[in-house]
Structure formats: C-alpha cells, structure tokens
Amino acid sequence: DWNVDSNDAGGATTAEEVFYNVTSGISGRKTAVVLQHDVHGFSVDAVERIIRWGISNGYRFLPLTQDSPVCEHPVLN
C-alpha cells in the first residue's frame, strides 16, 4: 500500500507540483511509501529531484519487500 500521494493522477500537472506533493508528504514520516506513476513525463521528470532532496535530507530509498513496514493510504474505498 502507500501513504504519500504524488497526486500525479489527480490535480498535479507539473514536475514542480509532484516534487512538492512528495516532499511535503514524506516530511516528518518515519516510513513513507509514495504513490507515483510513470505514464506522465512530468511525474518522471520529478524523480531525480525528489531523490536528491531525500538524500540531502537524510532519507534512504529502499525496495519494497515482504518485510517492509506496512503503510496504508488514507483513502477508504
């Protein structure tokens, strides 16, 4: 599951918006799993900047595994 939405399938239409949504969404969280899609060029364009920001702010980027912490998105379908 995920607990941070880049909103690239919703209202975001630029790399800057995706960057802001992700960085503000992960700030202050111990564990963050970001929902982000690769079908929009603007979303892909934000990835390198998000990673650079994360690393410079002490975050680590790890693959999801069976042992990853459980995260749940706030949307109740």
C-alpha atoms as one frame of an Amber mdcrd trajectory, in Angstrom:
protein
   0.000   0.000   0.000   1.095   3.638   0.115   0.831   6.585   2.479   2.037
   9.522   0.342   0.287  10.544  -2.884   2.223  12.471  -5.536  -1.205  13.419
  -6.924   0.108  12.819 -10.449  -3.120  11.016 -11.297  -5.201  13.805  -9.799
  -4.527  17.524  -9.842  -0.760  17.724 -10.367   0.314  18.575 -13.909   3.936
  19.667 -13.489   7.153  18.205 -12.118   7.237  21.041  -9.579   3.809  20.074
  -8.207   4.786  16.404  -7.972   8.038  17.339  -6.221   6.155  19.498  -3.703
   3.466  16.863  -3.074   6.025  14.122  -2.460   8.492  16.109  -0.361   5.783
  17.663   1.798   4.094  14.265   2.125   7.194  12.433   3.335   8.422  15.177
   5.644   8.178  14.101   9.249   7.337  10.463   8.481   9.493   7.607   9.701
   8.366   5.448   6.768   6.883   6.681   3.507   5.673   4.731   0.503   4.933
   7.100  -2.364   2.250   6.513  -4.983   3.665   7.874  -8.237   3.077   6.810
 -11.821   5.456   6.546 -14.773   2.911   7.355 -17.505   3.276  11.134 -17.186
   6.513  12.762 -18.320   6.176  15.482 -15.687   5.997  12.847 -12.954   9.071
  11.022 -14.250  10.880  14.355 -14.521  10.357  14.946 -10.779  12.019  11.695
  -9.661  15.667  12.741  -9.746  14.944  15.950  -7.862  12.899  14.036  -5.250
  15.724  11.548  -4.737  18.363  14.281  -4.454  16.189  16.157  -1.949  15.569
  12.985   0.042  19.224  12.005   0.258  20.287  15.518   1.248  17.638  15.466
   3.993  18.703  12.123   5.444  16.166   9.811   3.792  17.000   6.381   2.395
  15.343   4.823  -0.645  14.776   1.097  -0.332  12.942  -1.509  -2.409   9.670
  -2.864  -1.094   9.939  -6.407   0.256   7.778  -8.775   2.287   9.494  -7.360
   5.377   8.831  -3.684   4.576   6.835  -1.722   7.146   3.108  -1.646   6.473
   1.753   1.659   5.182  -1.874   2.451   4.448  -3.246   5.240   2.329  -5.868
   7.498   3.890  -8.474   6.776   1.201 -11.145   4.349   2.345 -12.691   2.738
  -0.731
